[in-house]
Structure formats: structure tokens, C-alpha cells
């Protein structure tokens, strides 16, 4: 994959993920598990949900490093961009007012989240914190990516609910559906997340310098 294509995958994947997340929230059927967790903390300490997402991402990143996963430029972009995009998109994407429209938005949002996960993991710049945790558990347990993702979603959902996060039918669908969506998307594009060699930040800087040098030489 070309360097430009990888950068496009990273930038596009991060933004699309934010859209998918906010769609599941604005479906108005109960937040997806991670957002139940974020909202529970947000209501408890008085921070915006986007800011809570950033702080949670930093903590999760520390955990995945301990589990042996690499952090990269893409991880850093994910940590900060997702939270910022969420706060903006919550003011743009309308909240659904009926069960039917909410269900459609929820399911579409889950598939968008799954596809965006493929995009930015495939870029090789370092997966997002939550997906790094998913991949780390897959390596550790040898279970399928869908099972690992689903287990994580259920655990954070319970914690978020105990903190007062909004739980509903949409939460249950999201908790079990996201793993299925990820599995379907990864199978559809024939993608093995554990086979991606992610660059460290130092490697990205080195490779970017080489890319720019080659580009300037070609233009000369």
C-alpha cells in the first residue's frame, strides 16, 4: 500500500469512526457500550463526553503498551481527533425521534464503526487504543476478533451503567452487534488485523522523511 493511501486510510478512518459513534448515540435507543461508559464518567465528573473519551483513550493506551502492542502516530491521532469530532458532530447529526429511524441509524452506525476500524488499522500507523486492546486480547487469548471485541464492549457497558450511563435496547444491540459487524467487515475485505505491522512514531517520522525526499527528487 502506498504511503499516500495509508495516510488517507488513517484520516478517513478516524473521521468516519467519529460519525459512526455519534450515529449510534443519536439513534436515541441507548448508547453503545463505550459511550455508556464515557457518558457515565462525563455525568459523574462534569466533563464533556469528548474530553472523557480522550482521557479514557490515554489510559487504555498505557494498558495496551503493557500488553505488548505498539503505539504509533495513528494512535495519537485517534486519541485526540475522536473526542474532538464527537463534540462537534453531536451538534450536527440529529437525534432520531422514532424507533424505526433510530434502529436504522444504529445499525448503519455500527457498520460504519466496523469499516472505519478496518481503514485505520490497515493504514499501519498504529491502531486506536480500543482496537489495540481488541487486537492484544486476540493475540493473548487466541479467540476470534469478534469475541474479543464483544467481551470488551459488555464489560465497559456494565461499568458505564453502574456510573449512570444511558442503557437501552440500542446498548444491547451495540454490545453484541459490534463484534459481529467487525467480523463481517474484516471477512468481507479479507483482512487479518493481527497480520498488520504497525509503525512506531519514530518509524513513521523516518519513513515520512524518506517519502518526502523521494517525492521532491521526482519533482526536481
Secondary structure by P-SEA (a helix, b strand, c coil): ccaaaaaaaaaaaaaaaaaaaaaaaaccccccaaaaaaaaaaaaccccaaaaaaaaaaaaaaaaaaacccccaaaaaaacaaaaaaaaaaacbbbbccaaaaaaaaaaaaaaaaaaaaaaaaccccccaaaaaaaaaaaaccccaaaaaaaaaaaaaaaaaaacccccaaaaaaaaaaaaaaaaaaaaacccccccccccaaaaaaaaaaaaaaaaaaac
